[in-house]
Amino acid sequence: MLHGKRILLVIGGGIAAYKCLELIRRLRERGADVRCVMTASAKQFVTPLSVSALSGDRVYDDQFSLTDEHEMGHIQLSRSADLVVVAPATANLLARMAQGIADELATTVLLATDKDVMAAPAMNVRMWEHPATRANAETLRARGVRLVGPDDGDMACGEYGPGRMAEPDAIAAAIEAYFGAHAPLSGRRALVTSGPTHEAVDPVRYIANRSSGKQGHAIAAAIARLGARTTLVTGPTHEPDPAGVTVVRIESAREMLAACRAALPADIAVCAAAVSDWRPAAADAKIKKNGAPPSLALTENPDILKTLSEAGNARPRLVIGFAAETGDVVAKAGPKRAAKGCDWIVANDVSPGTGTFGGDDNTVHLLTAEGIEDWPRLTKAQVADRLAARIAAALGPAE
Ligand code: C5P
């Protein structure tokens, strides 16, 4: 499966472009996000409307569009993918890739990308066998471009031989194999907590907090994208379920702890939830408004992070906590790492005015045994990707 994998599909201008529509469907059926860039000549073979309808996204084709550069520039387009796939890779497109020519959005993206590139050549047999194309294919292969196909067979031009684009199923399988072999956390199991908890006062009322779950959900998605089997235990949020993640919904801290225990063993635990520190003694029936206002007697909730950190044989190898603090966050987070017994703490400022609670950005500091890293202000998705990459660097794939 390709759950949550982001694929940038560059569609070249050849008759095989029609097979791209099928490829987009196959990739999306497997759970991938597919964003498409079309060359000018690709649009002579299939319409952007068909491509957009199947990809569920707009098509990118204009290098000089002010709106596009504002919303999604060519650099960002080339980076916000896990793999770039070129299909059909025509003789002309292979030649431009080999020469590093950036004469339209598609080729500029291919030159700018920092991601691996897979290409499915498709052309007439003579063009494929021409020494120029052979040399271009060799140059690209030597640079790490993964070529899928071409197949032998009858061609649209009436000739027979190598040059037919690999079938969409075969390209999808090659993409799956790529991610299987390259997933930095493949074979690992991860547990992530997210969101607030709701602590019942009575059957209709509860105590909660302002956590949106955005950061925790993004972390679960990012870890799963790197290949870990991920369970997300979440309190009530408005966030959609991340792709490829097992989601367990709970309300209270005690339910969260039980769900976390059930998700063990795990190699990685990231406790991003804003767990309520206390709970009231919940009344069985709605508390009536007569007489003096009731006072709430609070009992301490279990500390999930501490429990996981002290779980003996069941302790995940890497336990990561969050420290949401107001003011002087790093000074407050240091002692917390020791007190909780976790390996890393991600400290962030949730003072009013920072916009962290519920917002899309976060400024965090990573505290490890080696020291403190101050990360720049990033989106929560970027914090998640960076943390997942750090986790992968620390653990790597399972043997
Ligand atoms: O003690 P404090 O709430 O500041 O610690 C924050 C960290 O501890 C977060 O990682 C949070 O998910 C975790 N935590 C927990 N269970 C609690 C309280 C906090 O897992 N009851």
Residues whose N, C-alpha, C, O or C-beta is under 5 A from the ligand:
A	BS01	C5P	C271 A272 A273 A274 V275 S276 D277 N301 P302 D303 I304 L305 G321 F322 A323
